């Protein structure tokens, strides 16, 4: 019984660590697109966040399916559908957080993005992906 519990705990932290690497890589891509959207295309922080979040999600889904949760035996369609629901929730939470920090607390848009990314990634994305999208 103790061995099963230890294995579950070890699996949780291993997948958590891998998810953080995946989120970091997806986040770098997301942040680059976010910056390009604002600096080059002149998009608002909110519009740039929606675009960058969507593109970063593609990177994140691919890494999570094939490496983080090693969930390639499950059909991709249902996983992708669930992932899209999580991404929409994530983008909503992030956009709302950025809006609040930028417009109501006058926080720099780049710092706002980093703060909100960390909070939503740890408190929402990982749990939804591990226990719903890529559940084994």
N, CA, C and O atoms as CSV, one atom per row, in Angstrom:
chain,resi,resn,atom,element,x,y,z
A,1,UNK,N,N,0.820,-1.195,0.000
A,1,UNK,CA,C,0.000,0.000,0.000
A,1,UNK,C,C,0.869,1.265,0.000
A,1,UNK,O,O,0.600,2.218,-0.732
A,2,UNK,N,N,1.906,1.253,0.829
A,2,UNK,CA,C,2.792,2.409,0.890
A,2,UNK,C,C,3.522,2.605,-0.437
A,2,UNK,O,O,3.757,3.737,-0.860
A,3,UNK,N,N,3.878,1.501,-1.091
A,3,UNK,CA,C,4.577,1.593,-2.369
A,3,UNK,C,C,3.683,2.222,-3.441
A,3,UNK,O,O,4.155,3.009,-4.261
A,4,UNK,N,N,2.402,1.876,-3.434
A,4,UNK,CA,C,1.469,2.470,-4.391
A,4,UNK,C,C,1.351,3.968,-4.165
A,4,UNK,O,O,1.343,4.756,-5.111
A,5,UNK,N,N,1.261,4.346,-2.906
A,5,UNK,CA,C,1.155,5.768,-2.565
A,5,UNK,C,C,2.421,6.508,-2.983
A,5,UNK,O,O,2.349,7.599,-3.550
A,6,UNK,N,N,3.575,5.914,-2.704
A,6,UNK,CA,C,4.845,6.529,-3.101
A,6,UNK,C,C,4.925,6.661,-4.622
A,6,UNK,O,O,5.383,7.681,-5.138
A,7,UNK,N,N,4.481,5.633,-5.332
A,7,UNK,CA,C,4.511,5.672,-6.797
A,7,UNK,C,C,3.591,6.768,-7.327
A,7,UNK,O,O,3.936,7.460,-8.285
A,8,UNK,N,N,2.428,6.926,-6.710
A,8,UNK,CA,C,1.494,7.974,-7.135
A,8,UNK,C,C,2.079,9.369,-6.882
A,8,UNK,O,O,1.966,10.264,-7.720
A,9,UNK,N,N,2.690,9.530,-5.739
A,9,UNK,CA,C,3.305,10.819,-5.408
A,9,UNK,C,C,4.455,11.106,-6.365
A,9,UNK,O,O,4.588,12.222,-6.868
A,10,UNK,N,N,5.283,10.098,-6.614
A,10,UNK,CA,C,6.419,10.252,-7.530
A,10,UNK,C,C,5.908,10.600,-8.937
A,10,UNK,O,O,6.465,11.474,-9.602
A,11,UNK,N,N,4.846,9.912,-9.384
A,11,UNK,CA,C,4.267,10.173,-10.697
A,11,UNK,C,C,3.712,11.595,-10.781
A,11,UNK,O,O,3.876,12.276,-11.794
A,12,UNK,N,N,3.057,12.032,-9.710
A,12,UNK,CA,C,2.510,13.386,-9.700
A,12,UNK,C,C,3.613,14.417,-9.873
A,12,UNK,O,O,3.500,15.309,-10.713
A,13,UNK,N,N,4.673,14.307,-9.090
A,13,UNK,CA,C,5.734,15.305,-9.148
A,13,UNK,C,C,6.553,15.216,-10.433
A,13,UNK,O,O,7.045,16.230,-10.927
A,14,UNK,N,N,6.700,14.014,-10.973
A,14,UNK,CA,C,7.390,13.870,-12.251
A,14,UNK,C,C,6.575,14.545,-13.357
A,14,UNK,O,O,7.120,15.303,-14.159
A,15,UNK,N,N,5.272,14.268,-13.397
A,15,UNK,CA,C,4.440,14.898,-14.418
A,15,UNK,C,C,4.337,16.405,-14.178
A,15,UNK,O,O,4.253,17.179,-15.132
A,16,UNK,N,N,4.343,16.821,-12.920
A,16,UNK,CA,C,4.318,18.255,-12.612
A,16,UNK,C,C,5.581,18.930,-13.149
A,16,UNK,O,O,5.511,19.998,-13.758
A,17,UNK,N,N,6.732,18.301,-12.920
A,17,UNK,CA,C,7.994,18.857,-13.418
A,17,UNK,C,C,8.025,18.931,-14.934
A,17,UNK,O,O,8.428,19.942,-15.509
A,18,UNK,N,N,7.598,17.854,-15.575
A,18,UNK,CA,C,7.554,17.852,-17.039
A,18,UNK,C,C,6.573,18.910,-17.555
A,18,UNK,O,O,6.842,19.587,-18.547
A,19,UNK,N,N,5.450,19.041,-16.879
A,19,UNK,CA,C,4.452,20.035,-17.291
A,19,UNK,C,C,5.025,21.445,-17.177
A,19,UNK,O,O,4.703,22.313,-17.989
A,20,UNK,N,N,5.863,21.676,-16.187
A,20,UNK,CA,C,6.466,22.997,-16.033
A,20,UNK,C,C,7.463,23.289,-17.156
A,20,UNK,O,O,7.556,24.417,-17.639
A,21,UNK,N,N,8.208,22.253,-17.565
A,21,UNK,CA,C,9.119,22.417,-18.705
A,21,UNK,C,C,8.308,22.724,-19.959
A,21,UNK,O,O,8.638,23.640,-20.713
A,22,UNK,N,N,7.246,21.952,-20.175
A,22,UNK,CA,C,6.375,22.168,-21.331
A,22,UNK,C,C,5.752,23.559,-21.285
A,22,UNK,O,O,5.726,24.269,-22.291
A,23,UNK,N,N,5.257,23.939,-20.130
A,23,UNK,CA,C,4.642,25.262,-19.972
A,23,UNK,C,C,5.669,26.363,-20.212
A,23,UNK,O,O,5.358,27.393,-20.809
A,24,UNK,N,N,6.899,26.138,-19.742
A,24,UNK,CA,C,7.957,27.130,-19.938
A,24,UNK,C,C,8.260,27.308,-21.424
A,24,UNK,O,O,8.370,28.434,-21.909
A,25,UNK,N,N,8.396,26.192,-22.145
A,25,UNK,CA,C,8.674,26.281,-23.583
A,25,UNK,C,C,7.506,26.918,-24.336
A,25,UNK,O,O,7.700,27.789,-25.183
A,26,UNK,N,N,6.292,26.470,-24.013
A,26,UNK,CA,C,5.111,27.083,-24.625
A,26,UNK,C,C,5.009,28.550,-24.234
A,26,UNK,O,O,4.610,29.392,-25.038
A,27,UNK,N,N,5.379,28.851,-22.978
A,27,UNK,CA,C,5.339,30.224,-22.485
A,27,UNK,C,C,6.345,31.127,-23.179
A,27,UNK,O,O,6.046,32.286,-23.463
A,28,UNK,N,N,7.542,30.602,-23.457
A,28,UNK,CA,C,8.534,31.393,-24.199
A,28,UNK,C,C,8.004,31.748,-25.583
A,28,UNK,O,O,8.097,32.891,-26.031
A,29,UNK,N,N,7.450,30.748,-26.242
A,29,UNK,CA,C,6.872,30.978,-27.558
A,29,UNK,C,C,5.734,31.991,-27.461
A,29,UNK,O,O,5.658,32.931,-28.253
A,30,UNK,N,N,4.856,31.792,-26.490
A,30,UNK,CA,C,3.728,32.684,-26.245
A,30,UNK,C,C,4.218,34.112,-26.001
A,30,UNK,O,O,3.698,35.057,-26.595
A,31,UNK,N,N,5.207,34.269,-25.138
A,31,UNK,CA,C,5.704,35.603,-24.787
A,31,UNK,C,C,6.340,36.291,-25.994
A,31,UNK,O,O,6.197,37.501,-26.171
A,32,UNK,N,N,7.040,35.517,-26.820
A,32,UNK,CA,C,7.644,36.082,-28.027
A,32,UNK,C,C,6.558,36.599,-28.974
A,32,UNK,O,O,6.668,37.702,-29.509
A,33,UNK,N,N,5.521,35.805,-29.176
A,33,UNK,CA,C,4.416,36.218,-30.049
A,33,UNK,C,C,3.676,37.408,-29.435
A,33,UNK,O,O,3.281,38.329,-30.150
A,34,UNK,N,N,3.489,37.392,-28.123
A,34,UNK,CA,C,2.846,38.495,-27.398
A,34,UNK,C,C,3.621,39.801,-27.640
A,34,UNK,O,O,3.032,40.837,-27.949
A,35,UNK,N,N,4.928,39.730,-27.497
A,35,UNK,CA,C,5.786,40.902,-27.670
A,35,UNK,C,C,5.744,41.393,-29.118
A,35,UNK,O,O,5.630,42.593,-29.365
A,36,UNK,N,N,5.835,40.473,-30.063
A,36,UNK,CA,C,5.766,40.843,-31.476
A,36,UNK,C,C,4.426,41.499,-31.790
A,36,UNK,O,O,4.364,42.482,-32.529
A,37,UNK,N,N,3.351,40.946,-31.219
A,37,UNK,CA,C,2.027,41.521,-31.446
A,37,UNK,C,C,1.931,42.965,-30.989
A,37,UNK,O,O,1.345,43.804,-31.673
A,38,UNK,N,N,2.507,43.252,-29.833
A,38,UNK,CA,C,2.457,44.615,-29.289
A,38,UNK,C,C,3.462,45.522,-29.998
A,38,UNK,O,O,3.108,46.606,-30.461
A,39,UNK,N,N,4.710,45.074,-30.082
A,39,UNK,CA,C,5.798,45.924,-30.583
A,39,UNK,C,C,5.760,46.141,-32.099
A,39,UNK,O,O,5.977,47.256,-32.575
A,40,UNK,N,N,5.489,45.087,-32.843
A,40,UNK,CA,C,5.555,45.192,-34.302
A,40,UNK,C,C,4.198,45.495,-34.924
A,40,UNK,O,O,4.092,46.337,-35.815
A,41,UNK,N,N,3.159,44.804,-34.452
A,41,UNK,CA,C,1.848,44.964,-35.059
A,41,UNK,C,C,0.966,45.992,-34.358
A,41,UNK,O,O,-0.083,46.367,-34.882
A,42,UNK,N,N,1.381,46.454,-33.176
A,42,UNK,CA,C,0.629,47.489,-32.471
A,42,UNK,C,C,-0.676,47.013,-31.854
A,42,UNK,O,O,-1.570,47.820,-31.601
A,43,UNK,N,N,-0.798,45.694,-31.605
A,43,UNK,CA,C,-2.000,45.166,-30.965
A,43,UNK,C,C,-2.035,45.599,-29.507
A,43,UNK,O,O,-0.996,45.875,-28.907
A,44,UNK,N,N,-3.233,45.655,-28.945
A,44,UNK,CA,C,-3.344,45.891,-27.505
A,44,UNK,C,C,-2.831,44.649,-26.775
A,44,UNK,O,O,-2.682,43.583,-27.372
A,45,UNK,N,N,-2.567,44.799,-25.493
A,45,UNK,CA,C,-2.089,43.665,-24.691
A,45,UNK,C,C,-3.109,42.536,-24.690
A,45,UNK,O,O,-2.732,41.364,-24.686
A,46,UNK,N,N,-4.395,42.873,-24.692
A,46,UNK,CA,C,-5.444,41.857,-24.611
A,46,UNK,C,C,-5.534,41.049,-25.910
A,46,UNK,O,O,-5.618,39.822,-25.881
A,47,UNK,N,N,-5.517,41.747,-27.045
A,47,UNK,CA,C,-5.586,41.067,-28.351
A,47,UNK,C,C,-4.326,40.238,-28.567
A,47,UNK,O,O,-4.399,39.095,-29.017
A,48,UNK,N,N,-3.190,40.807,-28.252
A,48,UNK,CA,C,-1.931,40.083,-28.406
A,48,UNK,C,C,-1.920,38.832,-27.533
A,48,UNK,O,O,-1.388,37.797,-27.936
A,49,UNK,N,N,-2.500,38.922,-26.347
A,49,UNK,CA,C,-2.561,37.770,-25.446
A,49,UNK,C,C,-3.435,36.653,-26.012
A,49,UNK,O,O,-3.102,35.476,-25.876
A,50,UNK,N,N,-4.524,37.007,-26.630
A,50,UNK,CA,C,-5.409,35.989,-27.221
A,50,UNK,C,C,-4.691,35.263,-28.354
A,50,UNK,O,O,-4.751,34.036,-28.445
A,51,UNK,N,N,-4.021,36.007,-29.204
A,51,UNK,CA,C,-3.290,35.399,-30.326
A,51,UNK,C,C,-2.132,34.554,-29.816
A,51,UNK,O,O,-1.972,33.403,-30.220
A,52,UNK,N,N,-1.333,35.119,-28.937
A,52,UNK,CA,C,-0.151,34.392,-28.451
A,52,UNK,C,C,-0.546,33.180,-27.620
A,52,UNK,O,O,0.112,32.142,-27.681
A,53,UNK,N,N,-1.613,33.307,-26.850
A,53,UNK,CA,C,-2.090,32.182,-26.048
A,53,UNK,C,C,-2.567,31.030,-26.912
A,53,UNK,O,O,-2.334,29.865,-26.588
A,54,UNK,N,N,-3.226,31.349,-27.998
A,54,UNK,CA,C,-3.706,30.313,-28.910
A,54,UNK,C,C,-2.550,29.578,-29.577
A,54,UNK,O,O,-2.557,28.350,-29.661
A,55,UNK,N,N,-1.561,30.323,-30.050
A,55,UNK,CA,C,-0.417,29.690,-30.710
A,55,UNK,C,C,0.453,28.928,-29.707
A,55,UNK,O,O,0.955,27.845,-30.009
A,56,UNK,N,N,0.625,29.492,-28.531
A,56,UNK,CA,C,1.379,28.793,-27.486
A,56,UNK,C,C,0.710,27.502,-27.074
A,56,UNK,O,O,1.380,26.546,-26.684
A,57,UNK,N,N,-0.607,27.467,-27.157
A,57,UNK,CA,C,-1.364,26.264,-26.805
A,57,UNK,C,C,-1.049,25.103,-27.739
A,57,UNK,O,O,-1.004,23.952,-27.306
A,58,UNK,N,N,-0.833,25.395,-29.002
A,58,UNK,CA,C,-0.478,24.347,-29.968
A,58,UNK,C,C,0.855,23.704,-29.574
A,58,UNK,O,O,0.993,22.481,-29.595
A,59,UNK,N,N,1.807,24.519,-29.226
A,59,UNK,CA,C,3.114,24.023,-28.778
A,59,UNK,C,C,2.942,23.188,-27.514
A,59,UNK,O,O,3.492,22.092,-27.407
A,60,UNK,N,N,2.189,23.703,-26.572
A,60,UNK,CA,C,1.982,23.024,-25.299
A,60,UNK,C,C,1.254,21.689,-25.456
A,60,UNK,O,O,1.641,20.705,-24.827
A,61,UNK,N,N,0.215,21.636,-26.277
A,61,UNK,CA,C,-0.530,20.392,-26.495
A,61,UNK,C,C,0.392,19.309,-27.047
A,61,UNK,O,O,0.378,18.168,-26.585
A,62,UNK,N,N,1.173,19.676,-28.020
A,62,UNK,CA,C,2.058,18.709,-28.658
A,62,UNK,C,C,3.069,18.145,-27.674
A,62,UNK,O,O,3.262,16.931,-27.610
A,63,UNK,N,N,3.707,19.005,-26.915
A,63,UNK,CA,C,4.695,18.551,-25.926
A,63,UNK,C,C,4.016,17.700,-24.853
A,63,UNK,O,O,4.545,16.657,-24.469
A,64,UNK,N,N,2.862,18.127,-24.372
A,64,UNK,CA,C,2.177,17.386,-23.314
A,64,UNK,C,C,1.693,16.015,-23.775
A,64,UNK,O,O,1.812,15.035,-23.039
A,65,UNK,N,N,1.164,15.942,-24.953
A,65,UNK,CA,C,0.650,14.659,-25.466
A,65,UNK,C,C,1.774,13.650,-25.655
A,65,UNK,O,O,1.633,12.480,-25.297
A,66,UNK,N,N,2.887,14.105,-26.217
A,66,UNK,CA,C,3.954,13.165,-26.575
A,66,UNK,C,C,5.010,12.964,-25.491
A,66,UNK,O,O,5.688,11.936,-25.483
A,67,UNK,N,N,5.161,13.913,-24.586
A,67,UNK,CA,C,6.236,13.787,-23.605
A,67,UNK,C,C,5.745,13.889,-22.164
A,67,UNK,O,O,5.952,12.965,-21.378
A,68,UNK,N,N,5.108,14.981,-21.811
A,68,UNK,CA,C,4.732,15.223,-20.414
A,68,UNK,C,C,3.861,14.111,-19.847
A,68,UNK,O,O,4.177,13.536,-18.806
A,69,UNK,N,N,2.770,13.814,-20.530
A,69,UNK,CA,C,1.818,12.819,-20.025
A,69,UNK,C,C,1.854,11.518,-20.825
A,69,UNK,O,O,1.112,10.585,-20.520
A,70,UNK,N,N,2.704,11.451,-21.837
A,70,UNK,CA,C,2.866,10.259,-22.678
A,70,UNK,C,C,1.504,9.619,-22.943
A,70,UNK,O,O,1.247,8.477,-22.562
A,71,UNK,N,N,0.658,10.373,-23.595
A,71,UNK,CA,C,-0.736,9.970,-23.752
A,71,UNK,C,C,-1.102,9.750,-25.221
A,71,UNK,O,O,-2.165,10.175,-25.673
A,72,UNK,N,N,-0.222,9.088,-25.953
A,72,UNK,CA,C,-0.451,8.897,-27.381
A,72,UNK,C,C,-1.343,7.696,-27.686
A,72,UNK,O,O,-1.795,7.542,-28.820
A,73,UNK,N,N,-1.605,6.842,-26.694
A,73,UNK,CA,C,-2.473,5.688,-26.954
A,73,UNK,C,C,-3.946,6.094,-26.988
A,73,UNK,O,O,-4.771,5.374,-27.551
A,74,UNK,N,N,-4.277,7.215,-26.405
A,74,UNK,CA,C,-5.654,7.717,-26.431
A,74,UNK,C,C,-5.889,8.443,-27.762
A,74,UNK,O,O,-4.958,9.017,-28.326
A,75,UNK,N,N,-7.121,8.418,-28.260
A,75,UNK,CA,C,-7.421,9.132,-29.506
A,75,UNK,C,C,-7.167,10.635,-29.359
A,75,UNK,O,O,-7.505,11.236,-28.339
A,76,UNK,N,N,-6.574,11.221,-30.379
A,76,UNK,CA,C,-6.214,12.635,-30.318
A,76,UNK,C,C,-7.439,13.546,-30.312
A,76,UNK,O,O,-7.407,14.601,-29.678
A,77,UNK,N,N,-8.514,13.170,-30.999
A,77,UNK,CA,C,-9.702,14.030,-31.106
A,77,UNK,C,C,-10.298,14.439,-29.777
A,77,UNK,O,O,-10.435,15.633,-29.507
A,78,UNK,N,N,-10.660,13.465,-28.929
A,78,UNK,CA,C,-11.222,13.846,-27.623
A,78,UNK,C,C,-10.235,14.646,-26.765
A,78,UNK,O,O,-10.627,15.576,-26.060
A,79,UNK,N,N,-8.951,14.275,-26.833
A,79,UNK,CA,C,-7.953,15.033,-26.068
A,79,UNK,C,C,-7.894,16.473,-26.559
A,79,UNK,O,O,-7.868,17.414,-25.766
A,80,UNK,N,N,-7.874,16.627,-27.870
A,80,UNK,CA,C,-7.795,17.968,-28.440
A,80,UNK,C,C,-9.025,18.790,-28.079
A,80,UNK,O,O,-8.915,19.977,-27.774
A,81,UNK,N,N,-10.198,18.160,-28.115
A,81,UNK,CA,C,-11.424,18.864,-27.728
A,81,UNK,C,C,-11.377,19.343,-26.285
A,81,UNK,O,O,-11.720,20.488,-25.990
A,82,UNK,N,N,-10.955,18.469,-25.395
A,82,UNK,CA,C,-10.838,18.852,-23.977
A,82,UNK,C,C,-9.776,19.932,-23.801
A,82,UNK,O,O,-9.952,20.877,-23.031
A,83,UNK,N,N,-8.672,19.776,-24.528
A,83,UNK,CA,C,-7.591,20.748,-24.431
A,83,UNK,C,C,-8.075,22.134,-24.865
A,83,UNK,O,O,-7.725,23.139,-24.246
A,84,UNK,N,N,-8.870,22.183,-25.918
A,84,UNK,CA,C,-9.409,23.463,-26.393
A,84,UNK,C,C,-10.272,24.118,-25.311
A,84,UNK,O,O,-10.211,25.331,-25.115
A,85,UNK,N,N,-11.068,23.318,-24.616
A,85,UNK,CA,C,-11.892,23.855,-23.523
A,85,UNK,C,C,-10.992,24.449,-22.434
A,85,UNK,O,O,-11.271,25.529,-21.912
A,86,UNK,N,N,-9.914,23.737,-22.096
A,86,UNK,CA,C,-8.975,24.233,-21.080
A,86,UNK,C,C,-8.287,25.505,-21.569
A,86,UNK,O,O,-8.124,26.456,-20.804
A,87,UNK,N,N,-7.885,25.525,-22.829
A,87,UNK,CA,C,-7.220,26.711,-23.388
A,87,UNK,C,C,-8.158,27.918,-23.355
A,87,UNK,O,O,-7.740,29.019,-22.999
A,88,UNK,N,N,-9.408,27.717,-23.722
A,88,UNK,CA,C,-10.364,28.826,-23.696
A,88,UNK,C,C,-10.517,29.350,-22.266
A,88,UNK,O,O,-10.535,30.560,-22.042
A,89,UNK,N,N,-10.626,28.437,-21.304
A,89,UNK,CA,C,-10.693,28.850,-19.900
A,89,UNK,C,C,-9.437,29.567,-19.458
A,89,UNK,O,O,-9.496,30.567,-18.743
A,90,UNK,N,N,-8.299,29.048,-19.891
A,90,UNK,CA,C,-7.011,29.643,-19.536
A,90,UNK,C,C,-6.863,31.040,-20.136
A,90,UNK,O,O,-6.449,31.975,-19.451
A,91,UNK,N,N,-7.199,31.176,-21.402
A,91,UNK,CA,C,-7.097,32.485,-22.052
A,91,UNK,C,C,-8.048,33.482,-21.377
A,91,UNK,O,O,-7.697,34.644,-21.176
A,92,UNK,N,N,-9.242,33.018,-21.034
A,92,UNK,CA,C,-10.182,33.897,-20.338
A,92,UNK,C,C,-9.600,34.359,-19.000
A,92,UNK,O,O,-9.615,35.550,-18.691
A,93,UNK,N,N,-9.090,33.417,-18.212
A,93,UNK,CA,C,-8.515,33.766,-16.908
A,93,UNK,C,C,-7.316,34.698,-17.067
A,93,UNK,O,O,-7.180,35.673,-16.327
A,94,UNK,N,N,-6.449,34.398,-18.031
A,94,UNK,CA,C,-5.256,35.233,-18.248
A,94,UNK,C,C,-5.628,36.619,-18.745
A,94,UNK,O,O,-5.089,37.618,-18.270
A,95,UNK,N,N,-6.547,36.682,-19.698
A,95,UNK,CA,C,-6.951,37.986,-20.235
A,95,UNK,C,C,-7.624,38.834,-19.164
A,95,UNK,O,O,-7.390,40.040,-19.084
A,96,UNK,N,N,-8.451,38.211,-18.349
A,96,UNK,CA,C,-9.105,38.924,-17.254
A,96,UNK,C,C,-8.070,39.426,-16.252
A,96,UNK,O,O,-8.147,40.561,-15.782
A,97,UNK,N,N,-7.097,38.566,-15.928
A,97,UNK,CA,C,-6.042,38.962,-15.000
A,97,UNK,C,C,-5.196,40.097,-15.538
A,97,UNK,O,O,-4.884,41.040,-14.812
A,98,UNK,N,N,-4.821,40.015,-16.809
A,98,UNK,CA,C,-4.025,41.079,-17.426
A,98,UNK,C,C,-4.827,42.387,-17.456
A,98,UNK,O,O,-4.303,43.452,-17.130
A,99,UNK,N,N,-6.079,42.295,-17.843
A,99,UNK,CA,C,-6.939,43.485,-17.868
A,99,UNK,C,C,-6.984,44.147,-16.490
A,99,UNK,O,O,-6.821,45.361,-16.369
A,100,UNK,N,N,-7.205,43.342,-15.463
A,100,UNK,CA,C,-7.292,43.879,-14.111
A,100,UNK,C,C,-5.964,44.532,-13.691
A,100,UNK,O,O,-5.951,45.653,-13.181
A,101,UNK,N,N,-4.856,43.824,-13.911
A,101,UNK,CA,C,-3.559,44.354,-13.489
A,101,UNK,C,C,-3.160,45.606,-14.274
A,101,UNK,O,O,-2.672,46.573,-13.691
A,102,UNK,N,N,-3.364,45.590,-15.590
A,102,UNK,CA,C,-2.954,46.715,-16.428
A,102,UNK,C,C,-3.883,47.914,-16.234
A,102,UNK,O,O,-3.415,49.027,-15.990
A,103,UNK,N,N,-5.194,47.694,-16.340
A,103,UNK,CA,C,-6.136,48.818,-16.323
A,103,UNK,C,C,-6.519,49.308,-14.937
A,103,UNK,O,O,-6.846,50.482,-14.764
A,104,UNK,N,N,-6.484,48.431,-13.956
A,104,UNK,CA,C,-6.938,48.847,-12.624
A,104,UNK,C,C,-5.800,49.055,-11.625
A,104,UNK,O,O,-5.932,49.829,-10.677
A,105,UNK,N,N,-4.700,48.370,-11.839
A,105,UNK,CA,C,-3.571,48.529,-10.914
A,105,UNK,C,C,-2.350,49.161,-11.573
A,105,UNK,O,O,-1.314,49.343,-10.932
A,106,UNK,N,N,-2.476,49.494,-12.855
A,106,UNK,CA,C,-1.405,50.144,-13.628
A,106,UNK,C,C,-0.084,49.372,-13.611
A,106,UNK,O,O,0.993,49.967,-13.572
A,107,UNK,N,N,-0.181,48.050,-13.639
A,107,UNK,CA,C,1.017,47.217,-13.697
A,107,UNK,C,C,1.469,47.153,-15.151
A,107,UNK,O,O,0.642,47.076,-16.059
A,108,UNK,N,N,2.760,47.184,-15.368
A,108,UNK,CA,C,3.341,47.054,-16.705
A,108,UNK,C,C,2.762,45.822,-17.408
A,108,UNK,O,O,2.663,44.763,-16.788
A,109,UNK,N,N,2.377,45.933,-18.687
A,109,UNK,CA,C,1.770,44.796,-19.392
A,109,UNK,C,C,2.649,43.547,-19.437
A,109,UNK,O,O,2.133,42.429,-19.431
A,110,UNK,N,N,3.956,43.723,-19.480
A,110,UNK,CA,C,4.865,42.573,-19.537
A,110,UNK,C,C,4.945,41.875,-18.177
A,110,UNK,O,O,4.940,40.646,-18.105
A,111,UNK,N,N,5.018,42.656,-17.110
A,111,UNK,CA,C,4.999,42.060,-15.772
A,111,UNK,C,C,3.647,41.405,-15.497
A,111,UNK,O,O,3.567,40.340,-14.884
A,112,UNK,N,N,2.589,42.066,-15.964
A,112,UNK,CA,C,1.247,41.497,-15.793
A,112,UNK,C,C,1.156,40.131,-16.445
A,112,UNK,O,O,0.617,39.188,-15.865
A,113,UNK,N,N,1.681,40.033,-17.644
A,113,UNK,CA,C,1.651,38.770,-18.385
A,113,UNK,C,C,2.376,37.682,-17.601
A,113,UNK,O,O,1.861,36.571,-17.474
A,114,UNK,N,N,3.539,37.975,-17.084
A,114,UNK,CA,C,4.328,36.984,-16.340
A,114,UNK,C,C,3.598,36.543,-15.073
A,114,UNK,O,O,3.500,35.348,-14.794
A,115,UNK,N,N,3.091,37.496,-14.315
A,115,UNK,CA,C,2.378,37.189,-13.068
A,115,UNK,C,C,1.175,36.287,-13.336
A,115,UNK,O,O,0.990,35.263,-12.679
A,116,UNK,N,N,0.372,36.682,-14.300
A,116,UNK,CA,C,-0.852,35.938,-14.603
A,116,UNK,C,C,-0.532,34.559,-15.175
A,116,UNK,O,O,-1.197,33.577,-14.843
A,117,UNK,N,N,0.478,34.484,-16.029
A,117,UNK,CA,C,0.894,33.191,-16.599
A,117,UNK,C,C,1.228,32.185,-15.497
A,117,UNK,O,O,0.780,31.039,-15.535
A,118,UNK,N,N,2.002,32.616,-14.537
A,118,UNK,CA,C,2.419,31.721,-13.457
A,118,UNK,C,C,1.203,31.253,-12.649
A,118,UNK,O,O,1.049,30.060,-12.388
A,119,UNK,N,N,0.356,32.182,-12.262
A,119,UNK,CA,C,-0.806,31.830,-11.440
A,119,UNK,C,C,-1.761,30.875,-12.155
A,119,UNK,O,O,-2.201,29.885,-11.570
A,120,UNK,N,N,-2.076,31.163,-13.395
A,120,UNK,CA,C,-3.028,30.327,-14.135
A,120,UNK,C,C,-2.402,28.986,-14.508
A,120,UNK,O,O,-3.073,27.955,-14.461
A,121,UNK,N,N,-1.129,28.993,-14.877
A,121,UNK,CA,C,-0.472,27.739,-15.247
A,121,UNK,C,C,-0.416,26.756,-14.091
A,121,UNK,O,O,-0.672,25.565,-14.270
A,122,UNK,N,N,-0.086,27.245,-12.920
A,122,UNK,CA,C,0.029,26.350,-11.765
A,122,UNK,C,C,-1.333,25.980,-11.182
A,122,UNK,O,O,-1.560,24.830,-10.806
A,123,UNK,N,N,-2.231,26.948,-11.110
A,123,UNK,CA,C,-3.498,26.715,-10.422
A,123,UNK,C,C,-4.621,26.163,-11.273
A,123,UNK,O,O,-5.613,25.672,-10.734
A,124,UNK,N,N,-4.492,26.231,-12.594
A,124,UNK,CA,C,-5.585,25.790,-13.458
A,124,UNK,C,C,-5.105,24.806,-14.528
A,124,UNK,O,O,-5.585,23.675,-14.599
A,125,UNK,N,N,-4.167,25.239,-15.347
A,125,UNK,CA,C,-3.771,24.435,-16.512
A,125,UNK,C,C,-3.255,23.049,-16.153
A,125,UNK,O,O,-3.736,22.057,-16.699
A,126,UNK,N,N,-2.295,22.960,-15.253
A,126,UNK,CA,C,-1.708,21.662,-14.915
A,126,UNK,C,C,-2.764,20.695,-14.401
A,126,UNK,O,O,-2.839,19.553,-14.855
A,127,UNK,N,N,-3.565,21.139,-13.473
A,127,UNK,CA,C,-4.570,20.247,-12.882
A,127,UNK,C,C,-5.593,19.775,-13.910
A,127,UNK,O,O,-5.966,18.602,-13.921
A,128,UNK,N,N,-6.044,20.671,-14.763
A,128,UNK,CA,C,-7.023,20.292,-15.782
A,128,UNK,C,C,-6.418,19.325,-16.803
A,128,UNK,O,O,-7.081,18.391,-17.255
A,129,UNK,N,N,-5.168,19.555,-17.156
A,129,UNK,CA,C,-4.543,18.675,-18.141
A,129,UNK,C,C,-4.245,17.303,-17.559
A,129,UNK,O,O,-4.488,16.286,-18.209
A,130,UNK,N,N,-3.729,17.266,-16.356
A,130,UNK,CA,C,-3.377,15.976,-15.748
A,130,UNK,C,C,-4.605,15.130,-15.437
A,130,UNK,O,O,-4.615,13.928,-15.703
A,131,UNK,N,N,-5.626,15.741,-14.883
A,131,UNK,CA,C,-6.766,14.972,-14.391
A,131,UNK,C,C,-7.975,14.936,-15.324
A,131,UNK,O,O,-8.971,14.277,-15.022
A,132,UNK,N,N,-7.894,15.637,-16.451
A,132,UNK,CA,C,-9.027,15.611,-17.371
A,132,UNK,C,C,-8.587,15.377,-18.819
A,132,UNK,O,O,-9.026,14.412,-19.444
A,133,UNK,N,N,-7.728,16.243,-19.357
A,133,UNK,CA,C,-7.355,16.144,-20.772
A,133,UNK,C,C,-6.558,14.874,-21.062
A,133,UNK,O,O,-6.908,14.107,-21.960
A,134,UNK,N,N,-5.490,14.655,-20.302
A,134,UNK,CA,C,-4.580,13.536,-20.569
A,134,UNK,C,C,-4.691,12.441,-19.509
A,134,UNK,O,O,-3.742,11.688,-19.291
A,135,UNK,N,N,-5.835,12.356,-18.860
A,135,UNK,CA,C,-6.051,11.367,-17.800
A,135,UNK,C,C,-5.869,9.955,-18.354
A,135,UNK,O,O,-6.368,9.611,-19.426
A,136,UNK,N,N,-5.145,9.162,-17.591
A,136,UNK,CA,C,-4.916,7.760,-18.017
A,136,UNK,C,C,-5.854,6.838,-17.296
A,136,UNK,O,O,-5.819,5.627,-17.515
